[in-house]
Amino acid sequence: QVRLVESGGRLIQAGGSLRLSCSASGRTFPAGLMAWFRQAPGKEREFVAAIRWTGDNARSADSLKGRFTISRDSANKVVYLQMNSLKPEDTAVYYCAAQLPRLRGDVTNSAEYDYWGQGTQVTVSS
């Protein structure tokens, strides 16, 4: 019912900045949650950031706060991830995810999301 398409990933040198986009189509809910996750080779899928279409409850993972910022354009159904001061350890496939409205839960738990994009590769070189 919901289609998510990520874009913006590419090879970039350490210290650079990159902006990823996630375009959503289909039925969405104002209270629904959108998030970014990433997965590097040999590692578990990691929570990056989340935000509601209303703009409420925006947050980034503690380890990324200050470098990564999530934002959204609810009118156009686009979610962004601004990544600054990139490091080689940021190299991963970045996924966009959508969660149907719920009263409570763990936004960092990938299992609680209902829709996923195909992912976009971000490679940070030394």
Secondary structure, 3 states (H helix, E strand, C coil): CEEEEEECCCEEECCCCEEEEEEEEECCCCCCEEEEEEECCCCCCEEEEEEECCCCCCEECCCCECCEEEEEECCCCEEEEEECCCCHHHCEEEEEEEECCCCCCCCCCHHHCCEECCCEEEEEEC
